[in-house]
Amino acid sequence: MKLESSENEMAEEQIRILEKNEYVDVYIDDLSHEGLGVGKVDGYTLFIKDALPGEKVKAKVTKTKKRFGFARLLEIIEHSPHRVEPPCPIYAQCGGCQLQHLGYEEQLRQKEQQVRSQLTKIGGIDLEQVKVHPTLGMSEPWRYRNKAQVPIGENEGGLIGGFYRQGTHDIIDMQECLIQHEANDEVIQKTKDIAQELGIRAYDEQKHSGLLRHVVVKYGFYTQELMIVLITKEETIPHKEMFIEKLRESFPNLKSIIRNVNKAKTNVIFGEQTKVLWGEEYIYDQIGDIRFAISARSFYQVNPQQTKVLYDKALEYAQLQGHETVIDAYCGIGTISLFLAQKAKKVLGVEVVPEAIADAKRNARLNHIENAEFAVGEAEKVIPWWKAQGITADVIVVDPPRKGCDEALLETIIQMKPERVVYVSCNPSTLARDLKFLEDGGFKTVEVQPVDMFPHTSHVECVVLLQRQ
Ligand SMILES: C[S@@+](CC[C@H](N)C(=O)[O-])C[C@H]1O[C@@H](n2cnc3c(N)ncnc32)[C@H](O)[C@@H]1O
């Protein structure tokens, strides 16, 4: 359930707006897309963190709006059979995961349910006519992340690094994160220890003083190569050579140490200046048969195992025979484009970030792929321009950010009349909105495959096949 949609639904109902601090018993019948339990009291919708569908809970109202409010879980009166003990000791404070208290099989079922509900409520799609498959999950849904970004701070004991306590900028020290690859945890711990030993101070956000702001680690699951990025407030790192030497000794698979300088008073992690301190500018990783060069700043999917599942599904839905021209809109560093290029005559990728397109071109060369071309620009401007030049496509793949596709792009897709559209989405509500637009323009939603890219969080990714009628 989405907050805005619940607002509309309740417009005509007779409801009693609850009072702040009121104690209520609530039956939870849904899960919001942020992973909050949802229930109603006297027609008024409450969102309750940690409550699960099927549970009856006692809660205290903490915040009220006209049509919905929030409450704090006090006691579970009736437990869901799917409730489990979260294995992570810092789950309650962290906020990085939202669903560790729900059994994994049920997480997958809830994610499918969320997709179904958005498709009908927002997209007006008749689920009798569309195959919505069960969510494709992981057999081992832990330790899946290949990238860690950890803020560094200090307490009485010295350097700490971990995560911000929910809703604050207080750093909580962390030894391990159960969704990170073990290598990332080890690197973070060791880097903190070495920095402490060398007397390097952590950055203090309040005073805008100190040096080490963040440590970022990237790990290639396939190649086992490691990159460490030290984000500092100044260019100079005391005992830099010793720091590098100790990191190299600790991690034989370390390929790259990068320093990024961020002098600004900002929450943004990276600054503008990036320099190789030791080793290579890139590490490499592989998904399927395609090799990728990953730099400190380049975007790369964080769950490589499920990325393969997602891209294989996109490729299957594209149904390429080898003679097709394919457009890959919002192509990032060309990951999907290069997958598709293996089976198509030609792929044209478009992406708004110039550095990502430079990476896409480099990755094409790295894999000796010559039938993929990339352009920088907004998909909603570049693709209409291509159309005006007489370019058409047999298949169009879109993988937009959470806000979904621009209407100008959807309109162009309709006019271009490709045989198929493959829509990869990280937000079921904007996906549903855009499917409705494409259906009104002559396409039919045929299959929907939810994929769990981020186990234990509330996010769900989908691949959708649309066929031109
Ligand atoms: C969800 S990511 C997909 C990236 C890629 N397909 C992948 O799987 O790695 C969305 C991408 O769209 C890009 N983007 C955002 N707005 C855009 C626009 N208007 N036109 C083209 N690309 C855009 C972002 O920079 C980002 O790389």
The ligand as an SDF file (V2000), in Angstrom:
LIG
                    3D

 27 29  0  0  0  0  0  0  0  0999 V2000
   17.8300    2.2800  -12.8250 C   0  0  0  0  0  0  0  0  0  0  0  0
   19.2540    2.9220  -13.5600 S   0  0  0  0  0  0  0  0  0  0  0  0
   19.5070    1.7570  -14.8310 C   0  0  0  0  0  0  0  0  0  0  0  0
   20.9120    1.5980  -15.2710 C   0  0  0  0  0  0  0  0  0  0  0  0
   21.2400    0.3660  -16.1240 C   0  0  0  0  0  0  0  0  0  0  0  0
   20.1810   -0.0290  -17.0050 N   0  0  0  0  0  0  0  0  0  0  0  0
   21.6850   -0.7950  -15.2610 C   0  0  0  0  0  0  0  0  0  0  0  0
   20.9910   -1.7940  -15.1730 O   0  0  0  0  0  0  0  0  0  0  0  0
   22.7520   -0.6840  -14.6570 O   0  0  0  0  0  0  0  0  0  0  0  0
   18.5710    4.3300  -14.3690 C   0  0  0  0  0  0  0  0  0  0  0  0
   19.5450    5.1420  -15.1820 C   0  0  0  0  0  0  0  0  0  0  0  0
   18.8390    6.1780  -15.8520 O   0  0  0  0  0  0  0  0  0  0  0  0
   19.6520    7.3410  -15.9140 C   0  0  0  0  0  0  0  0  0  0  0  0
   18.7430    8.4750  -16.2030 N   0  0  0  0  0  0  0  0  0  0  0  0
   17.9950    9.1940  -15.3280 C   0  0  0  0  0  0  0  0  0  0  0  0
   17.2220   10.0500  -15.9950 N   0  0  0  0  0  0  0  0  0  0  0  0
   17.4740    9.8790  -17.3190 C   0  0  0  0  0  0  0  0  0  0  0  0
   16.9470   10.4570  -18.5110 C   0  0  0  0  0  0  0  0  0  0  0  0
   16.0080   11.4000  -18.4720 N   0  0  0  0  0  0  0  0  0  0  0  0
   17.4110   10.0180  -19.6850 N   0  0  0  0  0  0  0  0  0  0  0  0
   18.3590    9.0510  -19.7470 C   0  0  0  0  0  0  0  0  0  0  0  0
   18.8900    8.4640  -18.6550 N   0  0  0  0  0  0  0  0  0  0  0  0
   18.4470    8.8660  -17.4470 C   0  0  0  0  0  0  0  0  0  0  0  0
   20.3700    7.3380  -14.5950 C   0  0  0  0  0  0  0  0  0  0  0  0
   21.5460    8.1080  -14.6660 O   0  0  0  0  0  0  0  0  0  0  0  0
   20.6440    5.8380  -14.3870 C   0  0  0  0  0  0  0  0  0  0  0  0
   21.8800    5.4620  -14.9240 O   0  0  0  0  0  0  0  0  0  0  0  0
  1  2  1  0
  2  3  1  0
  2 10  1  0
  3  4  1  0
  4  5  1  0
  5  6  1  0
  5  7  1  0
  7  8  2  0
  7  9  1  0
 10 11  1  0
 11 12  1  0
 11 26  1  0
 12 13  1  0
 13 14  1  0
 13 24  1  0
 14 15  1  0
 14 23  1  0
 15 16  2  0
 16 17  1  0
 17 18  1  0
 17 23  2  0
 18 19  1  0
 18 20  2  0
 20 21  1  0
 21 22  2  0
 22 23  1  0
 24 25  1  0
 24 26  1  0
 26 27  1  0
M  CHG  2   2   1   9  -1
M  END
$$$$
